[in-house]
């Protein structure tokens, strides 16, 4: 194998092992009167933009589950919001919500 071939293999392995792994980020959710919930994740940890994927889960008083998804780039000092809403909040209000968020650089 020549030097060029070894160099290409080295470059391929170094790019594939670069730090693009997903890491969990804490999300905060707030119920709004049983009608819905707003969840938020912020990028206050670093000085680089991060790409985040947020999965929001809500549960109503009768046990129905509601799911929402949000993804996007979160710049330093900025936040991303995701929402989930109940179908009929007057008869079956939303009673809990949480979000699972993973990000990468």
C-alpha positions as CSV (number, residue, x, y, z in Angstrom):
1,X,0.0,0.0,0.0
2,X,1.4,3.3,-1.0
3,X,1.6,6.5,1.2
4,X,-1.4,8.1,-0.5
5,X,-3.6,5.0,0.4
6,X,-2.5,5.1,4.0
7,X,-3.2,8.8,4.2
8,X,-6.7,8.3,2.8
9,X,-7.4,5.5,5.3
10,X,-6.1,7.7,8.1
11,X,-8.3,10.6,7.1
12,X,-11.4,8.4,6.7
13,X,-10.9,6.9,10.2
14,X,-10.2,10.3,11.8
15,X,-13.4,11.9,10.3
16,X,-15.6,9.0,11.3
17,X,-14.3,9.1,14.9
18,X,-14.6,12.8,15.3
19,X,-16.7,14.0,18.3
20,X,-20.2,14.1,16.7
21,X,-21.7,11.8,19.3
22,X,-25.1,12.7,20.8
23,X,-25.3,13.9,24.4
24,X,-28.4,14.5,26.6
25,X,-29.4,18.0,27.5
26,X,-31.8,18.9,30.3
27,X,-35.2,20.2,29.1
28,X,-37.7,22.2,31.1
29,X,-41.5,21.8,30.6
30,X,-44.3,24.0,31.8
31,X,-48.0,23.1,31.7
32,X,-50.4,25.9,30.5
33,X,-53.7,25.4,32.3
34,X,-54.2,21.8,31.1
35,X,-54.5,23.0,27.5
36,X,-50.9,22.2,26.5
37,X,-47.3,22.2,27.6
38,X,-44.3,24.1,26.4
39,X,-40.8,22.6,26.7
40,X,-37.5,24.4,26.3
41,X,-33.8,23.5,25.9
42,X,-31.1,26.1,25.9
43,X,-27.5,26.3,24.7
44,X,-25.8,28.0,27.7
45,X,-22.9,25.5,28.0
46,X,-20.7,26.3,25.0
47,X,-19.7,28.8,22.4
48,X,-20.7,26.7,19.4
49,X,-24.0,26.1,17.8
50,X,-25.5,22.6,18.5
51,X,-28.1,20.6,16.7
52,X,-30.8,19.2,19.0
53,X,-33.7,16.8,18.7
54,X,-36.4,17.1,21.3
55,X,-39.1,14.5,21.9
56,X,-42.0,15.8,24.0
57,X,-44.5,13.5,25.8
58,X,-47.7,14.6,27.5
59,X,-50.3,12.7,29.4
60,X,-53.9,13.7,30.0
61,X,-56.1,13.0,33.1
62,X,-57.7,10.0,31.5
63,X,-54.4,8.5,30.4
64,X,-54.1,9.6,26.8
65,X,-50.6,10.2,25.6
66,X,-49.6,13.1,23.3
67,X,-46.2,13.3,21.5
68,X,-44.4,16.1,19.8
69,X,-41.1,16.5,18.1
70,X,-38.9,19.4,17.5
71,X,-35.4,19.7,16.0
72,X,-33.1,22.5,14.9
73,X,-29.9,24.3,15.5
74,X,-29.6,26.1,18.8
75,X,-27.0,28.9,18.8
76,X,-25.0,29.9,21.9
77,X,-27.2,31.8,24.4
78,X,-30.4,30.8,22.5
79,X,-33.2,28.4,23.3
80,X,-35.4,26.0,21.3
81,X,-39.1,25.4,22.2
82,X,-41.4,22.5,21.6
83,X,-45.1,22.1,22.3
84,X,-47.7,19.5,22.9
85,X,-51.4,20.1,23.2
86,X,-54.4,18.2,24.5
87,X,-57.2,17.3,22.0
88,X,-60.0,18.3,24.4
89,X,-58.6,20.2,27.3
90,X,-62.0,20.9,29.0
91,X,-63.0,17.3,29.4
92,X,-59.5,15.7,29.4
93,X,-56.8,18.2,30.4
94,X,-53.1,17.7,30.2
95,X,-51.7,16.8,33.6
96,X,-48.0,16.1,32.9
97,X,-45.3,16.7,30.3
98,X,-41.7,15.9,29.9
99,X,-39.1,16.2,27.1
100,X,-36.1,14.1,26.2
101,X,-33.5,16.1,24.3
102,X,-30.3,15.0,22.7
103,X,-27.8,17.3,21.0
104,X,-24.5,17.2,19.1
105,X,-22.0,19.7,17.8
